[in-house]
Amino acid sequence: MSASDSGPAWGSVVAGLASVVTLPFAIYLTRFSESYDLLHAGFAIPVAAALGFISLALARRARMLSALTLGGGGSSRPAAVGRVLGLIGLCIAAAGLVALGVYELLEYVGSRD
């Protein structure tokens, strides 16, 4: 894979890493703010999910470019790493969404009594 073809692969790694780090970082920041609660970290869930989807799209593009090059395309390891990181980021976002949904359900049930 040439240097011009590896851009989407490395972009996938960067977006995937950002996707994995977004939600834990948002939760970590709640420890240092008086006005920023743990529930406010839920606003980072769509950001993490979007970065995960971007990572998957870039990894797919890098794999397609690698397949189209002459001579086998070289190594597609960064694209594979970006794809895995994107999937992990999506799983973290999904887990955060489930946790937020369970919390809201418990708040709703608790407020009815």
MODELLER restraints for C-alpha pairs under 7 A, 6 or more apart:
rsr = mdl.restraints
at = mdl.atoms
rsr.add(forms.Gaussian(group=physical.xy_distance, feature=features.Distance(at['CA:1:A'], at['CA:66:A']), mean=6.08, stdev=0.5))
rsr.add(forms.Gaussian(group=physical.xy_distance, feature=features.Distance(at['CA:1:A'], at['CA:73:A']), mean=4.97, stdev=0.5))
rsr.add(forms.Gaussian(group=physical.xy_distance, feature=features.Distance(at['CA:1:A'], at['CA:74:A']), mean=4.77, stdev=0.5))
rsr.add(forms.Gaussian(group=physical.xy_distance, feature=features.Distance(at['CA:1:A'], at['CA:75:A']), mean=6.44, stdev=0.5))
rsr.add(forms.Gaussian(group=physical.xy_distance, feature=features.Distance(at['CA:5:A'], at['CA:62:A']), mean=6.93, stdev=0.5))
rsr.add(forms.Gaussian(group=physical.xy_distance, feature=features.Distance(at['CA:5:A'], at['CA:65:A']), mean=6.53, stdev=0.5))
rsr.add(forms.Gaussian(group=physical.xy_distance, feature=features.Distance(at['CA:6:A'], at['CA:62:A']), mean=6.82, stdev=0.5))
rsr.add(forms.Gaussian(group=physical.xy_distance, feature=features.Distance(at['CA:8:A'], at['CA:58:A']), mean=5.15, stdev=0.5))
rsr.add(forms.Gaussian(group=physical.xy_distance, feature=features.Distance(at['CA:8:A'], at['CA:59:A']), mean=6.58, stdev=0.5))
rsr.add(forms.Gaussian(group=physical.xy_distance, feature=features.Distance(at['CA:8:A'], at['CA:61:A']), mean=6.60, stdev=0.5))
rsr.add(forms.Gaussian(group=physical.xy_distance, feature=features.Distance(at['CA:8:A'], at['CA:62:A']), mean=5.22, stdev=0.5))
rsr.add(forms.Gaussian(group=physical.xy_distance, feature=features.Distance(at['CA:9:A'], at['CA:58:A']), mean=6.38, stdev=0.5))
rsr.add(forms.Gaussian(group=physical.xy_distance, feature=features.Distance(at['CA:9:A'], at['CA:59:A']), mean=5.54, stdev=0.5))
rsr.add(forms.Gaussian(group=physical.xy_distance, feature=features.Distance(at['CA:9:A'], at['CA:62:A']), mean=5.11, stdev=0.5))
rsr.add(forms.Gaussian(group=physical.xy_distance, feature=features.Distance(at['CA:9:A'], at['CA:78:A']), mean=5.33, stdev=0.5))
rsr.add(forms.Gaussian(group=physical.xy_distance, feature=features.Distance(at['CA:9:A'], at['CA:79:A']), mean=4.44, stdev=0.5))
rsr.add(forms.Gaussian(group=physical.xy_distance, feature=features.Distance(at['CA:9:A'], at['CA:82:A']), mean=6.90, stdev=0.5))
rsr.add(forms.Gaussian(group=physical.xy_distance, feature=features.Distance(at['CA:10:A'], at['CA:78:A']), mean=6.00, stdev=0.5))
rsr.add(forms.Gaussian(group=physical.xy_distance, feature=features.Distance(at['CA:11:A'], at['CA:58:A']), mean=6.66, stdev=0.5))
rsr.add(forms.Gaussian(group=physical.xy_distance, feature=features.Distance(at['CA:12:A'], at['CA:55:A']), mean=4.26, stdev=0.5))
rsr.add(forms.Gaussian(group=physical.xy_distance, feature=features.Distance(at['CA:12:A'], at['CA:56:A']), mean=6.80, stdev=0.5))
rsr.add(forms.Gaussian(group=physical.xy_distance, feature=features.Distance(at['CA:12:A'], at['CA:58:A']), mean=5.02, stdev=0.5))
rsr.add(forms.Gaussian(group=physical.xy_distance, feature=features.Distance(at['CA:12:A'], at['CA:59:A']), mean=5.35, stdev=0.5))
rsr.add(forms.Gaussian(group=physical.xy_distance, feature=features.Distance(at['CA:12:A'], at['CA:79:A']), mean=6.42, stdev=0.5))
rsr.add(forms.Gaussian(group=physical.xy_distance, feature=features.Distance(at['CA:12:A'], at['CA:82:A']), mean=4.60, stdev=0.5))
rsr.add(forms.Gaussian(group=physical.xy_distance, feature=features.Distance(at['CA:12:A'], at['CA:83:A']), mean=6.99, stdev=0.5))
rsr.add(forms.Gaussian(group=physical.xy_distance, feature=features.Distance(at['CA:13:A'], at['CA:55:A']), mean=6.83, stdev=0.5))
rsr.add(forms.Gaussian(group=physical.xy_distance, feature=features.Distance(at['CA:13:A'], at['CA:78:A']), mean=6.44, stdev=0.5))
rsr.add(forms.Gaussian(group=physical.xy_distance, feature=features.Distance(at['CA:13:A'], at['CA:81:A']), mean=6.27, stdev=0.5))
rsr.add(forms.Gaussian(group=physical.xy_distance, feature=features.Distance(at['CA:13:A'], at['CA:82:A']), mean=3.91, stdev=0.5))
rsr.add(forms.Gaussian(group=physical.xy_distance, feature=features.Distance(at['CA:13:A'], at['CA:85:A']), mean=6.97, stdev=0.5))
rsr.add(forms.Gaussian(group=physical.xy_distance, feature=features.Distance(at['CA:15:A'], at['CA:51:A']), mean=5.55, stdev=0.5))
rsr.add(forms.Gaussian(group=physical.xy_distance, feature=features.Distance(at['CA:15:A'], at['CA:52:A']), mean=6.80, stdev=0.5))
rsr.add(forms.Gaussian(group=physical.xy_distance, feature=features.Distance(at['CA:15:A'], at['CA:54:A']), mean=6.62, stdev=0.5))
rsr.add(forms.Gaussian(group=physical.xy_distance, feature=features.Distance(at['CA:15:A'], at['CA:55:A']), mean=5.05, stdev=0.5))
rsr.add(forms.Gaussian(group=physical.xy_distance, feature=features.Distance(at['CA:16:A'], at['CA:51:A']), mean=6.51, stdev=0.5))
rsr.add(forms.Gaussian(group=physical.xy_distance, feature=features.Distance(at['CA:16:A'], at['CA:52:A']), mean=5.64, stdev=0.5))
rsr.add(forms.Gaussian(group=physical.xy_distance, feature=features.Distance(at['CA:16:A'], at['CA:55:A']), mean=5.07, stdev=0.5))
rsr.add(forms.Gaussian(group=physical.xy_distance, feature=features.Distance(at['CA:16:A'], at['CA:82:A']), mean=5.46, stdev=0.5))
rsr.add(forms.Gaussian(group=physical.xy_distance, feature=features.Distance(at['CA:16:A'], at['CA:85:A']), mean=4.55, stdev=0.5))
rsr.add(forms.Gaussian(group=physical.xy_distance, feature=features.Distance(at['CA:16:A'], at['CA:86:A']), mean=4.32, stdev=0.5))
rsr.add(forms.Gaussian(group=physical.xy_distance, feature=features.Distance(at['CA:16:A'], at['CA:89:A']), mean=6.55, stdev=0.5))
rsr.add(forms.Gaussian(group=physical.xy_distance, feature=features.Distance(at['CA:17:A'], at['CA:85:A']), mean=6.02, stdev=0.5))
rsr.add(forms.Gaussian(group=physical.xy_distance, feature=features.Distance(at['CA:18:A'], at['CA:51:A']), mean=6.85, stdev=0.5))
rsr.add(forms.Gaussian(group=physical.xy_distance, feature=features.Distance(at['CA:19:A'], at['CA:48:A']), mean=4.52, stdev=0.5))
rsr.add(forms.Gaussian(group=physical.xy_distance, feature=features.Distance(at['CA:19:A'], at['CA:49:A']), mean=6.87, stdev=0.5))
rsr.add(forms.Gaussian(group=physical.xy_distance, feature=features.Distance(at['CA:19:A'], at['CA:51:A']), mean=5.01, stdev=0.5))
rsr.add(forms.Gaussian(group=physical.xy_distance, feature=features.Distance(at['CA:19:A'], at['CA:52:A']), mean=5.33, stdev=0.5))
rsr.add(forms.Gaussian(group=physical.xy_distance, feature=features.Distance(at['CA:19:A'], at['CA:86:A']), mean=6.61, stdev=0.5))
rsr.add(forms.Gaussian(group=physical.xy_distance, feature=features.Distance(at['CA:19:A'], at['CA:89:A']), mean=4.78, stdev=0.5))
rsr.add(forms.Gaussian(group=physical.xy_distance, feature=features.Distance(at['CA:20:A'], at['CA:85:A']), mean=6.72, stdev=0.5))
rsr.add(forms.Gaussian(group=physical.xy_distance, feature=features.Distance(at['CA:20:A'], at['CA:88:A']), mean=6.44, stdev=0.5))
rsr.add(forms.Gaussian(group=physical.xy_distance, feature=features.Distance(at['CA:20:A'], at['CA:89:A']), mean=4.27, stdev=0.5))
rsr.add(forms.Gaussian(group=physical.xy_distance, feature=features.Distance(at['CA:20:A'], at['CA:92:A']), mean=6.99, stdev=0.5))
rsr.add(forms.Gaussian(group=physical.xy_distance, feature=features.Distance(at['CA:22:A'], at['CA:44:A']), mean=6.65, stdev=0.5))
rsr.add(forms.Gaussian(group=physical.xy_distance, feature=features.Distance(at['CA:22:A'], at['CA:48:A']), mean=5.68, stdev=0.5))
rsr.add(forms.Gaussian(group=physical.xy_distance, feature=features.Distance(at['CA:23:A'], at['CA:44:A']), mean=5.73, stdev=0.5))
rsr.add(forms.Gaussian(group=physical.xy_distance, feature=features.Distance(at['CA:23:A'], at['CA:45:A']), mean=6.43, stdev=0.5))
rsr.add(forms.Gaussian(group=physical.xy_distance, feature=features.Distance(at['CA:23:A'], at['CA:48:A']), mean=6.51, stdev=0.5))
rsr.add(forms.Gaussian(group=physical.xy_distance, feature=features.Distance(at['CA:26:A'], at['CA:41:A']), mean=5.24, stdev=0.5))
rsr.add(forms.Gaussian(group=physical.xy_distance, feature=features.Distance(at['CA:26:A'], at['CA:44:A']), mean=6.60, stdev=0.5))
rsr.add(forms.Gaussian(group=physical.xy_distance, feature=features.Distance(at['CA:27:A'], at['CA:38:A']), mean=6.29, stdev=0.5))
rsr.add(forms.Gaussian(group=physical.xy_distance, feature=features.Distance(at['CA:27:A'], at['CA:41:A']), mean=5.54, stdev=0.5))
rsr.add(forms.Gaussian(group=physical.xy_distance, feature=features.Distance(at['CA:30:A'], at['CA:36:A']), mean=5.57, stdev=0.5))
rsr.add(forms.Gaussian(group=physical.xy_distance, feature=features.Distance(at['CA:30:A'], at['CA:37:A']), mean=5.58, stdev=0.5))
rsr.add(forms.Gaussian(group=physical.xy_distance, feature=features.Distance(at['CA:30:A'], at['CA:38:A']), mean=5.80, stdev=0.5))
rsr.add(forms.Gaussian(group=physical.xy_distance, feature=features.Distance(at['CA:45:A'], at['CA:93:A']), mean=5.22, stdev=0.5))
rsr.add(forms.Gaussian(group=physical.xy_distance, feature=features.Distance(at['CA:45:A'], at['CA:96:A']), mean=6.65, stdev=0.5))
rsr.add(forms.Gaussian(group=physical.xy_distance, feature=features.Distance(at['CA:45:A'], at['CA:97:A']), mean=6.84, stdev=0.5))
rsr.add(forms.Gaussian(group=physical.xy_distance, feature=features.Distance(at['CA:48:A'], at['CA:89:A']), mean=6.31, stdev=0.5))
rsr.add(forms.Gaussian(group=physical.xy_distance, feature=features.Distance(at['CA:48:A'], at['CA:90:A']), mean=6.96, stdev=0.5))
rsr.add(forms.Gaussian(group=physical.xy_distance, feature=features.Distance(at['CA:48:A'], at['CA:93:A']), mean=5.94, stdev=0.5))
rsr.add(forms.Gaussian(group=physical.xy_distance, feature=features.Distance(at['CA:49:A'], at['CA:89:A']), mean=6.71, stdev=0.5))
rsr.add(forms.Gaussian(group=physical.xy_distance, feature=features.Distance(at['CA:49:A'], at['CA:90:A']), mean=5.25, stdev=0.5))
rsr.add(forms.Gaussian(group=physical.xy_distance, feature=features.Distance(at['CA:49:A'], at['CA:93:A']), mean=5.67, stdev=0.5))
rsr.add(forms.Gaussian(group=physical.xy_distance, feature=features.Distance(at['CA:52:A'], at['CA:86:A']), mean=4.18, stdev=0.5))
rsr.add(forms.Gaussian(group=physical.xy_distance, feature=features.Distance(at['CA:52:A'], at['CA:87:A']), mean=6.48, stdev=0.5))
rsr.add(forms.Gaussian(group=physical.xy_distance, feature=features.Distance(at['CA:52:A'], at['CA:89:A']), mean=5.37, stdev=0.5))
rsr.add(forms.Gaussian(group=physical.xy_distance, feature=features.Distance(at['CA:52:A'], at['CA:90:A']), mean=5.41, stdev=0.5))
rsr.add(forms.Gaussian(group=physical.xy_distance, feature=features.Distance(at['CA:53:A'], at['CA:86:A']), mean=6.64, stdev=0.5))
rsr.add(forms.Gaussian(group=physical.xy_distance, feature=features.Distance(at['CA:55:A'], at['CA:82:A']), mean=6.05, stdev=0.5))
rsr.add(forms.Gaussian(group=physical.xy_distance, feature=features.Distance(at['CA:55:A'], at['CA:83:A']), mean=6.36, stdev=0.5))
rsr.add(forms.Gaussian(group=physical.xy_distance, feature=features.Distance(at['CA:55:A'], at['CA:86:A']), mean=5.16, stdev=0.5))
rsr.add(forms.Gaussian(group=physical.xy_distance, feature=features.Distance(at['CA:56:A'], at['CA:83:A']), mean=5.21, stdev=0.5))
rsr.add(forms.Gaussian(group=physical.xy_distance, feature=features.Distance(at['CA:56:A'], at['CA:86:A']), mean=5.66, stdev=0.5))
rsr.add(forms.Gaussian(group=physical.xy_distance, feature=features.Distance(at['CA:59:A'], at['CA:79:A']), mean=4.64, stdev=0.5))
rsr.add(forms.Gaussian(group=physical.xy_distance, feature=features.Distance(at['CA:59:A'], at['CA:80:A']), mean=6.88, stdev=0.5))
rsr.add(forms.Gaussian(group=physical.xy_distance, feature=features.Distance(at['CA:59:A'], at['CA:82:A']), mean=6.02, stdev=0.5))
rsr.add(forms.Gaussian(group=physical.xy_distance, feature=features.Distance(at['CA:59:A'], at['CA:83:A']), mean=5.63, stdev=0.5))
rsr.add(forms.Gaussian(group=physical.xy_distance, feature=features.Distance(at['CA:62:A'], at['CA:79:A']), mean=6.13, stdev=0.5))
rsr.add(forms.Gaussian(group=physical.xy_distance, feature=features.Distance(at['CA:63:A'], at['CA:76:A']), mean=6.64, stdev=0.5))
rsr.add(forms.Gaussian(group=physical.xy_distance, feature=features.Distance(at['CA:63:A'], at['CA:79:A']), mean=6.58, stdev=0.5))
rsr.add(forms.Gaussian(group=physical.xy_distance, feature=features.Distance(at['CA:66:A'], at['CA:73:A']), mean=4.54, stdev=0.5))
rsr.add(forms.Gaussian(group=physical.xy_distance, feature=features.Distance(at['CA:66:A'], at['CA:76:A']), mean=7.00, stdev=0.5))
rsr.add(forms.Gaussian(group=physical.xy_distance, feature=features.Distance(at['CA:67:A'], at['CA:73:A']), mean=5.78, stdev=0.5))
